[in-house]
Amino acid sequence: MTSNVHLIDHPLVQHKLTLMRNKEASTNSFRRLLNELSTLMAYEVTRDMPMQEVEVETPLETTKAKVIDGKKLVFVSILRAGGGILDGMLSVVPGARVGHIGLYRDPKTLTAVEYYFKMPHSMHDRDVVIVDPMLATGNSAIAAVERIKELAPKSIKFVCLLTCPEGIRAMHTAHPDVPIYTAAIDRQLNEHGYILPGLGDAGDRIFGTK
């Protein structure tokens, strides 16, 4: 597997993902687990965030200590399912800005169709983390990265719960410079573009729809 894929195999991440795969998991528990898992993944995704020194007064003396500039980070949620990951990541970096891109997959062609795009200003100063639970065919992720690249941010990462060899290949063919962070690389896609063994349609399971 290419070095541009970061598999987050922490035991807590893997444990929660397994519970989410269970078809008997309720909407409530699926949503809660996704929030917890996203928070854990955020630690790995932000590991190389730039830091700066500030002066701080402890109870005993004044010293210099490091902080991140959360305002320079933008989480971009691919609607609608990306919101489930977004909430967990914002709990770790509450100062981050948020962008939204609305894409739906045409059921016949499986290509991504854009219907909404709203980003913070001055994107050229910012590091972008695009979030979506599944990297399956890769069409939505590829389209999202293309749109974000038009705004020339400092960097782009893509974060998903699950992917598969087909999705990784498609993403890296289109955007070899964008690292993928995922909790699992599953076996394959089925003829409908769903990941196997996967966990079903993440959006439907988050929102309790069909």
N, CA, C and O of each residue as an XYZ file, in Angstrom:
840
protein
N       0.846     -1.199      0.000
C       0.000      0.000      0.000
C       0.884      1.253      0.000
O       1.932      1.289      0.645
N       0.452      2.249     -0.715
C       1.247      3.462     -0.848
C       1.451      4.149      0.503
O       0.626      4.050      1.411
N       2.588      4.852      0.597
C       2.923      5.522      1.855
C       2.024      6.721      2.121
O       2.052      7.283      3.215
N       1.224      7.121      1.128
C       0.340      8.275      1.317
C      -0.990      7.880      1.956
O      -1.891      8.710      2.070
N      -1.120      6.616      2.374
C      -2.297      6.166      3.124
C      -1.873      5.914      4.563
O      -0.958      5.132      4.823
N      -2.548      6.583      5.496
C      -2.239      6.436      6.915
C      -3.364      5.637      7.576
O      -4.478      6.133      7.743
N      -3.058      4.410      7.943
C      -4.045      3.545      8.595
C      -3.978      3.780     10.098
O      -2.954      3.524     10.732
N      -5.069      4.267     10.658
C      -5.121      4.564     12.096
C      -5.625      3.306     12.810
O      -6.829      3.072     12.914
N      -4.686      2.515     13.292
C      -5.047      1.198     13.832
C      -5.003      1.151     15.357
O      -4.826      0.081     15.939
N      -5.164      2.295     16.002
C      -5.209      2.322     17.463
C      -6.319      1.380     17.953
O      -7.399      1.350     17.363
N      -6.070      0.620     19.009
C      -7.073     -0.340     19.489
C      -8.451      0.277     19.755
O      -9.464     -0.353     19.452
N      -8.515      1.488     20.311
C      -9.812      2.112     20.581
C     -10.555      2.441     19.285
O     -11.775      2.297     19.205
N      -9.812      2.882     18.279
C     -10.418      3.175     16.976
C     -10.975      1.889     16.374
O     -12.116      1.866     15.911
N     -10.184      0.827     16.378
C     -10.616     -0.436     15.784
C     -11.819     -1.026     16.530
O     -12.735     -1.564     15.908
N     -11.812     -0.923     17.863
C     -12.909     -1.442     18.676
C     -14.226     -0.738     18.326
O     -15.254     -1.385     18.127
N     -14.177      0.583     18.255
C     -15.403      1.339     17.972
C     -15.886      1.109     16.545
O     -17.090      1.069     16.288
N     -14.949      0.959     15.626
C     -15.338      0.688     14.239
C     -16.047     -0.659     14.126
O     -17.028     -0.792     13.394
N     -15.546     -1.655     14.851
C     -16.191     -2.971     14.833
C     -17.623     -2.887     15.351
O     -18.530     -3.495     14.782
N     -17.827     -2.131     16.432
C     -19.188     -1.963     16.963
C     -20.088     -1.262     15.947
O     -21.276     -1.571     15.863
N     -19.540     -0.324     15.178
C     -20.318      0.392     14.172
C     -20.694     -0.499     12.991
O     -21.740     -0.305     12.371
N     -19.851     -1.464     12.684
C     -20.136     -2.366     11.553
C     -21.380     -3.224     11.817
O     -22.088     -3.595     10.881
N     -21.644     -3.533     13.078
C     -22.746     -4.421     13.444
C     -24.069     -3.866     12.927
O     -24.444     -2.744     13.270
N     -24.777     -4.634     12.109
C     -26.031     -4.153     11.511
C     -27.110     -3.909     12.558
O     -28.084     -3.207     12.287
N     -26.950     -4.484     13.757
C     -27.940     -4.298     14.822
C     -27.707     -3.010     15.618
O     -28.533     -2.655     16.459
N     -26.610     -2.314     15.372
C     -26.332     -1.069     16.117
C     -27.430     -0.049     15.827
O     -27.781      0.176     14.669
N     -27.965      0.560     16.864
C     -29.043      1.540     16.694
C     -28.494      2.827     16.093
O     -27.286      3.064     16.112
N     -29.381      3.651     15.562
C     -28.983      4.961     15.031
C     -28.260      5.762     16.104
O     -27.238      6.391     15.829
N     -28.782      5.742     17.314
C     -28.196      6.492     18.418
C     -26.782      6.023     18.732
O     -25.875      6.842     18.879
N     -26.585      4.700     18.838
C     -25.256      4.191     19.181
C     -24.295      4.382     18.008
O     -23.116      4.661     18.224
N     -24.773      4.238     16.775
C     -23.923      4.446     15.606
C     -23.401      5.884     15.584
O     -22.222      6.128     15.331
N     -24.300      6.823     15.852
C     -23.944      8.245     15.853
C     -22.943      8.552     16.969
O     -21.977      9.287     16.760
N     -23.179      7.987     18.150
C     -22.295      8.227     19.297
C     -20.913      7.632     19.042
O     -19.899      8.268     19.331
N     -20.871      6.415     18.501
C     -19.590      5.773     18.203
C     -18.814      6.547     17.139
O     -17.595      6.686     17.233
N     -19.522      7.047     16.130
C     -18.861      7.825     15.085
C     -18.235      9.086     15.663
O     -17.126      9.468     15.289
N     -18.949      9.726     16.570
C     -18.433     10.933     17.222
C     -17.161     10.613     18.012
O     -16.171     11.340     17.926
N     -17.195      9.521     18.779
C     -16.037      9.130     19.594
C     -14.860      8.726     18.711
O     -13.718      9.099     18.983
N     -15.138      7.967     17.658
C     -14.092      7.489     16.781
C     -13.436      8.666     16.038
O     -12.220      8.693     15.854
N     -14.255      9.629     15.619
C     -13.732     10.808     14.908
C     -12.824     11.631     15.807
O     -11.810     12.166     15.358
N     -13.192     11.729     17.079
C     -12.355     12.453     18.033
C     -10.992     11.784     18.154
O      -9.964     12.460     18.174
N     -10.984     10.461     18.233
C      -9.720      9.723     18.332
C      -8.889      9.885     17.060
O      -7.671     10.051     17.133
N      -9.536      9.838     15.902
C      -8.819      9.988     14.634
C      -8.210     11.378     14.498
O      -7.159     11.548     13.881
N      -8.886     12.378     15.086
C      -8.400     13.757     14.999
C      -6.998     13.896     15.591
O      -6.207     14.716     15.125
N      -6.689     13.107     16.605
C      -5.356     13.180     17.214
C      -4.271     12.830     16.196
O      -3.229     13.484     16.143
N      -4.520     11.793     15.388
C      -3.535     11.389     14.379
C      -3.481     12.383     13.228
O      -2.402     12.721     12.742
N      -4.636     12.845     12.799
C      -4.708     13.728     11.636
C      -4.016     15.063     11.920
O      -3.443     15.671     11.016
N      -4.071     15.516     13.173
C      -3.492     16.818     13.532
C      -2.083     16.702     14.135
O      -1.546     17.677     14.661
N      -1.498     15.512     14.054
C      -0.198     15.264     14.695
C       0.889     16.223     14.203
O       1.766     16.611     14.975
N       0.838     16.607     12.922
C       1.890     17.464     12.362
C       1.438     18.917     12.198
O       2.011     19.663     11.404
N       0.415     19.312     12.946
C      -0.036     20.705     12.859
C       1.045     21.653     13.342
O       1.695     21.383     14.352
N       1.252     22.770     12.633
C       2.269     23.735     13.075
C       1.916     24.352     14.425
O       0.743     24.543     14.748
N       2.954     24.663     15.211
C       2.751     25.243     16.536
C       3.548     26.535     16.660
O       4.481     26.782     15.896
N       3.175     27.336     17.615
C       3.929     28.554     17.893
C       4.049     28.723     19.406
O       3.239     28.200     20.171
N       5.074     29.462     19.817
C       5.291     29.693     21.247
C       4.592     30.967     21.686
O       4.648     31.992     21.007
N       3.934     30.883     22.834
C       3.322     32.071     23.439
C       3.809     32.167     24.881
O       4.307     31.199     25.456
N       3.654     33.343     25.437
C       4.018     33.530     26.840
C       2.790     33.237     27.696
O       1.690     33.709     27.410
N       2.994     32.456     28.743
C       1.887     32.103     29.634
C       2.368     32.214     31.078
O       3.522     31.926     31.394
N       1.463     32.635     31.933
C       1.801     32.787     33.344
C       1.232     31.614     34.119
O       0.014     31.486     34.250
N       2.100     30.758     34.633
C       1.660     29.653     35.480
C       1.462     30.201     36.905
O       1.790     31.360     37.161
N       0.941     29.404     37.816
C       0.817     29.887     39.196
C       2.154     30.258     39.837
O       2.192     30.940     40.862
N       3.266     29.796     39.214
C       4.578     30.011     39.834
C       5.465     31.005     39.085
O       6.249     31.729     39.698
N       5.337     31.038     37.738
C       6.205     31.945     36.989
C       5.690     32.131     35.562
O       4.739     31.476     35.134
N       6.335     33.026     34.852
C       6.024     33.231     33.436
C       6.947     32.360     32.598
O       8.147     32.281     32.859
N       6.374     31.700     31.580
C       7.172     30.824     30.731
C       6.657     30.891     29.301
O       5.614     31.486     29.031
N       7.395     30.280     28.396
C       6.944     30.149     27.013
C       6.466     28.712     26.801
O       7.104     27.762     27.254
N       5.341     28.565     26.110
C       4.783     27.242     25.844
C       4.125     27.237     24.468
O       3.833     28.293     23.907
N       3.898     26.047     23.934
C       3.413     25.914     22.558
C       1.891     25.841     22.488
O       1.235     25.266     23.357
N       1.349     26.442     21.424
C      -0.080     26.336     21.119
C      -0.231     26.131     19.610
O       0.663     26.471     18.835
N      -1.374     25.571     19.206
C      -1.707     25.507     17.781
C      -2.607     26.685     17.455
O      -3.278     27.239     18.326
N      -2.608     27.052     16.189
C      -3.539     28.089     15.734
C      -4.705     27.386     15.057
O      -4.688     27.165     13.846
N      -5.718     27.036     15.844
C      -6.871     26.307     15.317
C      -7.598     27.044     14.216
O      -8.228     26.418     13.363
N      -7.519     28.384     14.219
C      -8.236     29.176     13.220
C      -7.668     28.987     11.819
O      -8.333     29.298     10.831
N      -6.432     28.475     11.731
C      -5.827     28.228     10.415
C      -6.252     26.876      9.837
O      -5.943     26.563      8.687
N      -6.960     26.082     10.635
C      -7.400     24.764     10.200
C      -8.851     24.837      9.740
O      -9.691     25.455     10.395
N      -9.135     24.198      8.603
C     -10.509     24.148      8.092
C     -10.921     22.691      7.935
O     -10.273     21.936      7.209
N     -11.989     22.294      8.606
C     -12.600     20.992      8.365
C     -13.661     21.180      7.288
O     -14.568     21.997      7.443
N     -13.550     20.433      6.207
C     -14.528     20.509      5.119
C     -15.343     19.229      5.122
O     -14.815     18.138      4.903
N     -16.631     19.375      5.373
C     -17.536     18.228      5.443
C     -18.210     18.016      4.090
O     -18.811     18.933      3.532
N     -18.099     16.784      3.570
C     -18.853     16.421      2.372
C     -20.246     16.012      2.834
O     -20.413     15.008      3.526
N     -21.241     16.798      2.445
C     -22.618     16.546      2.886
C     -23.146     15.265      2.248
O     -22.799     14.971      1.104
N     -23.968     14.500      2.948
C     -24.443     14.861      4.269
C     -23.710     14.111      5.369
O     -23.675     14.545      6.520
N     -23.121     12.968      4.992
C     -22.574     12.066      6.010
C     -21.310     12.606      6.671
O     -20.965     12.171      7.770
N     -20.613     13.543      6.030
C     -19.389     14.078      6.608
C     -19.604     14.762      7.945
O     -18.686     14.860      8.758
N     -20.840     15.242      8.171
C     -21.149     15.917      9.426
C     -20.924     15.057     10.648
O     -20.620     15.574     11.723
N     -21.068     13.745     10.499
C     -20.849     12.840     11.629
C     -19.410     12.841     12.093
O     -19.147     12.746     13.292
N     -18.470     12.948     11.161
C     -17.046     13.028     11.513
C     -16.705     14.432     11.988
O     -15.920     14.608     12.920
N     -17.292     15.418     11.350
C     -17.019     16.826     11.673
C     -17.225     17.114     13.159
O     -16.377     17.753     13.782
N     -18.320     16.662     13.727
C     -18.637     16.961     15.135
C     -17.558     16.452     16.073
O     -17.155     17.160     16.996
N     -17.086     15.234     15.849
C     -16.058     14.661     16.708
C     -14.748     15.420     16.605
O     -14.060     15.614     17.607
N     -14.400     15.847     15.409
C     -13.134     16.570     15.219
C     -13.196     17.972     15.821
O     -12.202     18.470     16.350
N     -14.360     18.603     15.742
C     -14.504     19.945     16.322
C     -14.412     19.913     17.841
O     -14.056     20.917     18.459
N     -14.724     18.782     18.447
C     -14.616     18.695     19.905
C     -13.152     18.749     20.351
O     -12.860     19.105     21.492
N     -12.232     18.394     19.441
C     -10.805     18.447     19.752
C     -10.211     19.796     19.349
O      -9.369     20.342     20.062
N     -10.646     20.333     18.209
C     -10.135     21.623     17.709
C     -11.318     22.567     17.509
O     -11.711     22.836     16.374
N     -11.888     23.072     18.609
C     -13.113     23.881     18.500
C     -12.904     25.204     17.770
O     -13.869     25.813     17.309
N     -11.655     25.657     17.660
C     -11.395     26.917     16.970
C     -11.306     26.788     15.463
O     -11.164     27.792     14.765
N     -11.388     25.565     14.946
C     -11.256     25.360     13.505
C     -12.424     25.999     12.756
O     -13.536     26.093     13.274
N     -12.152     26.429     11.544
C     -13.205     26.900     10.652
C     -13.838     25.687      9.965
O     -13.255     24.602      9.949
N     -15.018     25.875      9.405
C     -15.742     24.763      8.786
C     -16.233     25.164      7.397
O     -16.800     26.241      7.209
N     -16.006     24.279      6.434
C     -16.572     24.445      5.100
C     -17.482     23.275      4.789
O     -17.355     22.202      5.379
N     -18.406     23.487      3.854
C     -19.313     22.413      3.441
C     -19.333     22.312      1.918
O     -19.359     23.319      1.210
N     -19.321     21.086      1.440
C     -19.512     20.843      0.020
C     -20.582     19.772     -0.144
O     -20.478     18.675      0.404
N     -21.608     20.114     -0.909
C     -22.720     19.195     -1.132
C     -22.524     18.424     -2.421
O     -22.492     19.006     -3.505
N     -22.393     17.120     -2.303
C     -22.232     16.244     -3.466
C     -23.181     15.069     -3.317
O     -23.331     14.525     -2.223
N     -23.822     14.675     -4.407
C     -24.561     13.415     -4.351
C     -24.092     12.530     -5.496
O     -23.637     13.010     -6.534
N     -24.215     11.246     -5.284
C     -23.734     10.282     -6.274
C     -24.869      9.900     -7.207
O     -25.884      9.358     -6.768
N     -24.702     10.182     -8.493
C     -25.697      9.771     -9.477
C     -25.796      8.248     -9.470
O     -24.807      7.565     -9.734
N     -26.989      7.704     -9.168
C     -27.099      6.247     -9.003
C     -26.785      5.459    -10.276
O     -26.409      4.289    -10.200
N     -26.937      6.095    -11.456
C     -26.669      5.364    -12.704
C     -25.189      5.409    -13.074
O     -24.596      4.383    -13.406
N     -24.596      6.599    -13.015
C     -23.203      6.750    -13.458
C     -22.200      6.649    -12.305
O     -21.006      6.465    -12.537
N     -22.688      6.770    -11.046
C     -21.866      6.787     -9.834
C     -20.930      8.001     -9.771
O     -20.030      8.040     -8.932
N     -21.130      8.984    -10.644
C     -20.305     10.193    -10.606
C     -20.893     11.201     -9.624
O     -22.080     11.153     -9.303
N     -20.048     12.111     -9.153
C     -20.460     13.085     -8.137
C     -21.040     14.332     -8.797
O     -20.476     14.871     -9.749
N     -22.178     14.778     -8.271
C     -22.835     15.994     -8.749
C     -22.849     17.003     -7.601
O     -23.351     16.695     -6.520
N     -22.304     18.201     -7.819
C     -22.222     19.219     -6.766
C     -23.498     20.048     -6.708
O     -24.022     20.459     -7.743
N     -24.006     20.296     -5.486
C     -25.172     21.158     -5.329
C     -24.973     22.254     -4.281
O     -25.838     23.116     -4.126
N     -23.840     22.237     -3.554
C     -23.609     23.259     -2.525
C     -22.117     23.399     -2.288
O     -21.385     22.409     -2.289
N     -21.656     24.660     -2.081
C     -20.230     24.891     -1.827
C     -20.077     26.177     -1.027
O     -20.387     27.260     -1.525
N     -19.602     26.066      0.213
C     -19.439     27.240      1.073
C     -18.183     27.053      1.920
O     -18.090     26.111      2.707
N     -17.215     27.964      1.751
C     -15.931     27.854      2.440
C     -15.596     29.144      3.185
O     -16.117     30.205      2.841
N     -14.726     29.067      4.210
C     -14.231     30.280      4.860
C     -13.401     31.111      3.866
O     -12.972     30.603      2.830
N     -13.184     32.373      4.189
C     -12.374     33.230      3.325
C     -10.881     32.959      3.555
O     -10.509     32.254      4.493
N     -10.048     33.514      2.706
C      -8.576     33.413      2.808
C      -8.105     31.959      2.926
O      -7.309     31.629      3.805
N      -8.594     31.107      2.048
C      -8.242     29.691      2.127
C      -6.760     29.445      1.851
O      -6.225     28.416      2.266
N      -6.087     30.365      1.161
C      -4.669     30.167      0.850
C      -3.799     30.163      2.109
O      -2.655     29.711      2.068
N      -4.333     30.664      3.227
C      -3.596     30.667      4.500
C      -3.866     29.414      5.329
O      -3.288     29.259      6.404
N      -4.724     28.525      4.857
C      -5.287     27.502      5.746
C      -4.896     26.071      5.338
O      -4.628     25.780      4.172
N      -4.876     25.199      6.348
C      -4.719     23.760      6.134
C      -6.106     23.128      6.152
O      -6.893     23.369      7.067
N      -6.398     22.324      5.145
C      -7.744     21.765      4.969
C      -7.753     20.268      5.276
O      -6.880     19.524      4.829
N      -8.755     19.842      6.045
C      -9.010     18.421      6.290
C     -10.421     18.124      5.791
O     -11.403     18.582      6.375
N     -10.513     17.351      4.701
C     -11.813     16.975      4.129
C     -12.275     15.692      4.807
O     -11.510     14.735      4.923
N     -13.532     15.673      5.256
C     -14.029     14.502      5.983
C     -15.274     13.914      5.309
O     -16.184     14.638      4.905
N     -15.286     12.581      5.202
C     -16.422     11.835      4.661
C     -16.263     10.398      5.151
O     -15.165      9.851      5.056
N     -17.313      9.766      5.669
C     -17.132      8.431      6.252
C     -16.554      7.383      5.304
O     -15.786      6.521      5.730
N     -16.921      7.450      4.009
C     -16.512      6.387      3.091
C     -15.734      6.928      1.900
O     -16.130      7.923      1.292
N     -14.628      6.272      1.568
C     -13.939      6.501      0.296
C     -14.151      5.232     -0.507
O     -13.374      4.282     -0.403
N     -15.215      5.221     -1.313
C     -15.628      4.007     -2.022
C     -15.164      4.072     -3.481
O     -14.040      3.673     -3.788
N     -16.020      4.572     -4.385
C     -15.565      4.751     -5.773
C     -14.521      5.854     -5.857
O     -13.700      5.873     -6.775
N     -14.554      6.776     -4.890
C     -13.632      7.908     -4.887
C     -14.143      9.115     -5.642
O     -13.510     10.171     -5.608
N     -15.279      8.989     -6.330
C     -15.745     10.091     -7.180
C     -16.071     11.360     -6.394
O     -15.704     12.458     -6.813
N     -16.760     11.216     -5.252
C     -17.103     12.390     -4.446
C     -15.848     13.037     -3.867
O     -15.706     14.260     -3.888
N     -14.942     12.211     -3.352
C     -13.705     12.725     -2.756
C     -12.862     13.455     -3.799
O     -12.329     14.532     -3.532
N     -12.745     12.866     -4.982
C     -11.960     13.474     -6.059
C     -12.555     14.823     -6.448
O     -11.830     15.804     -6.611
N     -13.893     14.868     -6.596
C     -14.563     16.123     -6.963
C     -14.382     17.169     -5.875
O     -14.171     18.344     -6.177
N     -14.461     16.760     -4.610
C     -14.295     17.698     -3.497
C     -12.881     18.276     -3.483
O     -12.704     19.482     -3.316
N     -11.884     17.423     -3.657
C     -10.496     17.894     -3.652
C     -10.255     18.852     -4.818
O      -9.575     19.865     -4.661
N     -10.809     18.533     -5.976
C     -10.646     19.422     -7.142
C     -11.170     20.817     -6.838
O     -10.517     21.810     -7.161
N     -12.341     20.901     -6.222
C     -12.960     22.196     -5.896
C     -12.137     22.944     -4.862
O     -11.948     24.156     -4.969
N     -11.643     22.217     -3.852
C     -10.839     22.861     -2.813
C      -9.521     23.370     -3.395
O      -9.051     24.447     -3.030
N      -8.933     22.602     -4.291
C      -7.657     23.013     -4.893
C      -7.778     24.329     -5.658
O      -6.801     25.068     -5.778
N      -8.981     24.628     -6.178
C      -9.198     25.900     -6.870
C      -8.945     27.092     -5.944
O      -8.626     28.185     -6.412
N      -9.087     26.881     -4.627
C      -8.890     27.950     -3.642
C      -7.460     27.997     -3.116
O      -7.128     28.857     -2.301
N      -6.609     27.076     -3.578
C      -5.169     27.049     -3.262
C      -4.849     27.125     -1.767
O      -4.134     28.031     -1.340
N      -5.369     26.184     -0.962
C      -5.007     26.168      0.460
C      -3.561     25.700      0.643
O      -2.935     25.199     -0.291
N      -3.039     25.875      1.877
C      -1.660     25.461      2.171
C      -1.493     23.948      2.047
O      -0.478     23.475      1.535
N      -2.478     23.193      2.509
C      -2.389     21.734      2.435
C      -3.794     21.138      2.459
O      -4.753     21.785      2.879
N      -3.894     19.885      1.997
C      -5.170     19.154      2.008
C      -4.913     17.734      2.495
O      -3.980     17.068      2.046
N      -5.762     17.277      3.429
C      -5.788     15.876      3.839
C      -7.214     15.362      3.650
O      -8.176     16.129      3.687
N      -7.330     14.048      3.447
C      -8.654     13.438      3.337
C      -8.812     12.389      4.436
O      -7.959     11.516      4.596
N      -9.906     12.481      5.190
C     -10.141     11.572      6.320
C     -11.436     10.794      6.106
O     -12.483     11.374      5.819
N     -11.351      9.474      6.250
C     -12.551      8.629      6.145
C     -12.471      7.500      7.163
O     -11.394      7.167      7.658
N     -13.622      6.918      7.468
C     -13.643      5.744      8.347
C     -13.144      4.511      7.617
O     -12.323      3.745      8.122
N     -13.673      4.346      6.402
C     -13.422      3.140      5.628
C     -13.027      3.496      4.210
O     -13.502      4.482      3.648
N     -12.148      2.680      3.636
C     -11.889      2.769      2.213
C     -11.620      1.364      1.692
O     -11.769      0.382      2.419
N     -11.221      1.279      0.425
C     -10.952     -0.002     -0.224
C      -9.903      0.248     -1.302
O      -9.643      1.403     -1.642
N      -9.295     -0.803     -1.847
C      -8.242     -0.598     -2.846
C      -8.688      0.240     -4.041
O      -7.914      1.054     -4.544
N      -9.936      0.049     -4.504
C     -10.429      0.818     -5.652
C     -10.492      2.309     -5.348
O     -10.113      3.132     -6.181
N     -10.972      2.659     -4.154
C     -11.079      4.061     -3.769
C      -9.714      4.715     -3.634
O      -9.507      5.846     -4.074
N      -8.776      3.985     -3.013
C      -7.420      4.514     -2.851
C      -6.772      4.740     -4.211
O      -6.133      5.767     -4.441
N      -6.944      3.762     -5.121
C      -6.351      3.877     -6.461
C      -6.906      5.094     -7.190
O      -6.152      5.868     -7.781
N      -8.233      5.262     -7.148
C      -8.867      6.376     -7.849
C      -8.393      7.717     -7.295
O      -8.075      8.633     -8.054
N      -8.346      7.825     -5.967
C      -7.936      9.075     -5.323
C      -6.477      9.395     -5.652
O      -6.144     10.540     -5.957
N      -5.622      8.396     -5.590
C      -4.208      8.655     -5.830
C      -3.881      8.877     -7.298
O      -2.889      9.531     -7.618
N      -4.700      8.344     -8.192
C      -4.527      8.635     -9.615
C      -4.853     10.095     -9.886
O      -4.149     10.775    -10.632
N      -5.945     10.571     -9.260
C      -6.382     11.958     -9.482
C      -5.591     12.956     -8.647
O      -5.253     14.037     -9.130
N      -5.293     12.602     -7.395
C      -4.644     13.535     -6.462
C      -3.562     12.815     -5.652
O      -3.745     12.563     -4.461
N      -2.441     12.484     -6.290
C      -1.385     11.750     -5.578
C      -0.772     12.530     -4.421
O      -0.103     11.947     -3.568
N      -0.996     13.843     -4.384
C      -0.410     14.697     -3.339
C      -1.251     14.767     -2.073
O      -0.814     15.346     -1.079
N      -2.456     14.186     -2.089
C      -3.365     14.300     -0.938
C      -3.318     13.016     -0.103
O      -3.733     11.959     -0.579
N      -2.814     13.097      1.147
C      -2.769     11.899      1.989
C      -4.160     11.492      2.464
O      -5.023     12.336      2.704
N      -4.359     10.180      2.595
C      -5.621      9.615      3.065
C      -5.403      9.064      4.472
O      -4.457      8.316      4.719
N      -6.291      9.444      5.385
C      -6.281      8.900      6.747
C      -7.548      8.062      6.903
O      -8.651      8.552      6.665
N      -7.392      6.807      7.300
C      -8.543      5.916      7.397
C      -8.379      4.947      8.556
O      -7.260      4.675      8.992
N      -9.499      4.422      9.058
C      -9.453      3.442     10.135
C      -9.430      2.011      9.604
O      -9.114      1.084     10.349
N      -9.763      1.816      8.314
C      -9.760      0.459      7.753
C      -9.708      0.507      6.232
O     -10.286      1.390      5.599
N      -8.997     -0.471      5.660
C      -8.996     -0.677      4.209
C      -9.705     -2.004      3.969
O      -9.124     -3.072      4.162
N     -10.958     -1.929      3.550
C     -11.760     -3.136      3.369
C     -11.458     -3.808      2.028
O     -10.642     -3.322      1.245
N     -12.135     -4.941      1.779
C     -11.759     -5.840      0.695
C     -11.984     -5.259     -0.704
O     -11.066     -5.239     -1.523
N     -13.204     -4.787     -0.975
C     -13.535     -4.395     -2.348
C     -14.860     -3.632     -2.391
O     -15.551     -3.479     -1.384
N     -15.186     -3.158     -3.604
C     -16.502     -2.569     -3.869
C     -17.414     -3.630     -4.465
O     -16.954     -4.547     -5.144
N     -18.735     -3.494     -4.201
C     -19.682     -4.343     -4.928
C     -20.159     -3.611     -6.189
O     -19.706     -2.502     -6.473
N     -21.062     -4.227     -6.934
C     -21.481     -3.649     -8.220
C     -22.258     -2.346     -8.054
O     -22.443     -1.611     -9.024
N     -22.714     -2.053     -6.841
C     -23.445     -0.800     -6.582
C     -22.554      0.287     -5.998
O     -23.033      1.362     -5.634
N     -21.266      0.009     -5.909
C     -20.342      1.013     -5.400
C     -20.270      1.088     -3.884
O     -19.803      2.086     -3.335
N     -20.733      0.032     -3.192
C     -20.635     -0.016     -1.735
C     -19.419     -0.844     -1.323
O     -19.051     -1.810     -1.992
N     -18.799     -0.442     -0.197
C     -17.616     -1.128      0.308
C     -18.012     -2.432      1.004
O     -18.959     -2.463      1.790
N     -17.273     -3.510      0.705
C     -17.459     -4.817      1.360
C     -16.228     -5.149      2.196
O     -15.112     -4.959      1.712
N     -16.379     -5.643      3.449
C     -17.650     -5.855      4.146
C     -18.324     -4.553      4.599
O     -19.542     -4.520      4.772
N     -17.556     -3.498      4.789
C     -18.148     -2.175      5.031
C     -19.001     -2.067      6.270
O     -18.865     -2.846      7.214
N     -19.895     -1.076      6.249
C     -20.857     -0.912      7.340
C     -22.189     -0.365      6.818
O     -22.974      0.213      7.569
N     -22.426     -0.558      5.521
C     -23.663     -0.068      4.921
C     -23.535      1.392      4.506
O     -22.428      1.907      4.353
N     -24.660      2.045      4.328
C     -24.686      3.458      3.953
C     -24.540      4.312      5.212
O     -25.452      4.367      6.038
N     -23.390      4.981      5.358
C     -23.111      5.725      6.599
C     -24.137      6.822      6.843
O     -24.565      7.026      7.978
N     -24.539      7.535      5.780
C     -25.527      8.604      5.941
C     -26.836      8.078      6.481
O     -27.403      8.656      7.408
N     -27.327      6.982      5.911
C     -28.586      6.390      6.385
C     -28.471      5.932      7.830
O     -29.423      6.068      8.599
N     -27.330      5.396      8.204
C     -27.173      4.884      9.566
C     -26.999      6.014     10.581
O     -27.393      5.870     11.739
N     -26.411      7.140     10.157
C     -26.288      8.293     11.053
C     -27.644      8.933     11.294
O     -27.979      9.290     12.423
N     -28.425      9.078     10.223
C     -29.665      9.860     10.300
C     -30.929      9.019     10.420
O     -32.027      9.557     10.565
N     -30.772      7.694     10.358
C     -31.945      6.828     10.504
C     -32.857      6.866      9.301
O     -34.072      6.721      9.437
N     -32.275      7.063      8.097
C     -33.057      7.106      6.852
C     -32.753      5.872      6.025
O     -31.884      5.070      6.367
N     -33.475      5.740      4.949
C     -33.249      4.606      4.022
C     -33.032      5.124      2.628
O     -32.825      4.339      1.702
